[in-house]
Amino acid sequence: MIELNGTDLTLAEVLRVSRNDEPAILSQSAKAAIDRSRAAVEQMLLSGSAIYGLTTGFGKFAEKRIADEDTELLQRNLIVSHACGTGEPLPREAVRAVMLLRLNALARGYSGIRLSTMETLLAMLNRGVHPVIPEKGSLGASGDLVPLSHMVLPMIGEGQAEYRGETLSGAEAMRRADIAIISLAAKEGLALINGTQVMTAIGGLCAQDAVQFLKTADIIAALSCEAQSCVTTAFDERIHLLRPHPGQIACAENLRALLGGSSLSHPHQPGKVQDAYSIRCIPQIHGASRDAIQYVIDAVNCEINSVTDNPLIFPEEGDVIPGGNFHGQPMALAFDFLGIALSELANVSERRTERLVNPYLNNGLPAFLTPNGGLNSGFMIAQYAAAALVSENKILAHPASVDSIPSSANQEDHVSMGTIAARKAAEILNNVQRVLAIELFAAGQALSMLGADKLAPATRAAYDVLRAAVPPIERDVVMYEQMARCEHIVRNGALIPAVEAITGEMH
């Protein structure tokens, strides 16, 4: 059970709710804060003042005064008019993360929403009513207005929702889950949709997956190091302590543990002083991505415990203050950085694959890792596929945050495109996993030719996991099937427990 109070939610807890369906509850302190904030809103409404989002229109219509009797209609109109999403629905786990993060932000008690409305959204999360949220349509500036509006639609009996594997009308999904449809009171529609939770959910899940993937990337790189009979002095601790970036030090330590006891890789190799950069500089390249991803994790952990709507209610002072916490720029920059950092893991991986298949670079291995070249093409086109994915990532890694299209009659004249940045990062990660899977496939083939008995104990454990699913290639076969099995190994992190049984926990 995850208790929400708006201040100490962790990404690990987000994963438990989004992927494992762990239920959540509101803490007593959160309930009290929500009630205080709502009481302040009710008092403000009695004052008759023009207050943005309560008694005025939105965006460019902020100067338009709304009659008291229309405040509930104003909130409904906000949701239905802003639900303009397009594209494929977000994955179930992302939707659950969005709902959880919005609840946590509102739990701080600065948004003026009623506790009963919060409990409706919480019941939907816990009972598995998942709004259908299209993936596209957010500018990431006034929060994720468009996708969050789709989150709210079933609460008011509109839109669509997935319930127990079936896509239903929002009203029917709520009926089957025995959750009452609500009418939104003053400020509530705005409180529910004015936030950065969609970009943060998508990007946060991607960043957390990237952290785990870093271990797999180091393991696969170590297999390529052995296939290339690398000079291990490049991983000497003394080198890396003189440039003490944490990711670089951690990666070098992983490589030393992975390669310890190898009969293929040594501190000194006959006829070779040092390796090419894609081998020698693995700690520097992988390490830089590690540090970038950690920066993103830190940014996400800050954001998931932030209040990101507008205006904000300060009940103790009786103030309502309009501001810009909904602007997604902190997340947009972070997720663009995440995409770039992940892309580099694929860039260097493809270069290692090229060295494995290229007879001019692979230390005497057969061309394209096939025993009977010419009749067989071997791994020639597997490297093509890796190159294509790397090139696609170069397009995807172009930062979304440098773009801005003014909206709302230029009232919203700078927007973050943070949700696009998050979605791109997730797609880049998918491609990176495929590229590393191809490297794993090729490195395993090379090592089968060199002799698996010469491997270090840790890399031998990884090799055995590979061989349990993919045999060595003696002649041309339908390659995509083998590649798909390698991809499954990479995505599931299957190499990690086998290796850590030998090395202890990796960094």
Secondary structure, 3 states (H helix, E strand, C coil): CEEECCCCCCHHHHHHHHHHCCCEEECHHHHHHHHHHHHHHHHHHHHCCCCCCCCECCHHHHHCECCHHHHHHHHHHHHHHHCCCEEEECCHHHHHHHHHHHHHHHCCCCCCCCHHHHHHHHHHHHHCEEECCEEECCCCCCCCHHHHHHHHHHHHCCCEEEECCEEEEHHHHHHHCCCCCCCCCCCHHHHHHCCCHHHHHHHHHHHHHHHHHHHHHHHHHHHHHHHCCCEHHHHCHHHHHCCCCHHHHHHHHHHHHHHCCCCCCECCECCECCCCHHHHCHHHHHHHHHHHHHHHHHHHHHHCCCCCCCCEEECCCCEEECCCCCCCHHHHHHHHHHHHHHHHHHHHHHHHHHHHHCCCCCCCCCHHHCCCECCECCCHHHHHHHHHHHHHHHHHCCCCCCCCCCECCCCECCCCCHHHHHHHHHHHHHHHHHHHHHHHHHHHHHHHHHCHHHCCHHHHHHHHHHHHHCCCCCCCCCHHHHHHHHHHHHHCCCHHHHHHHHHCCCC
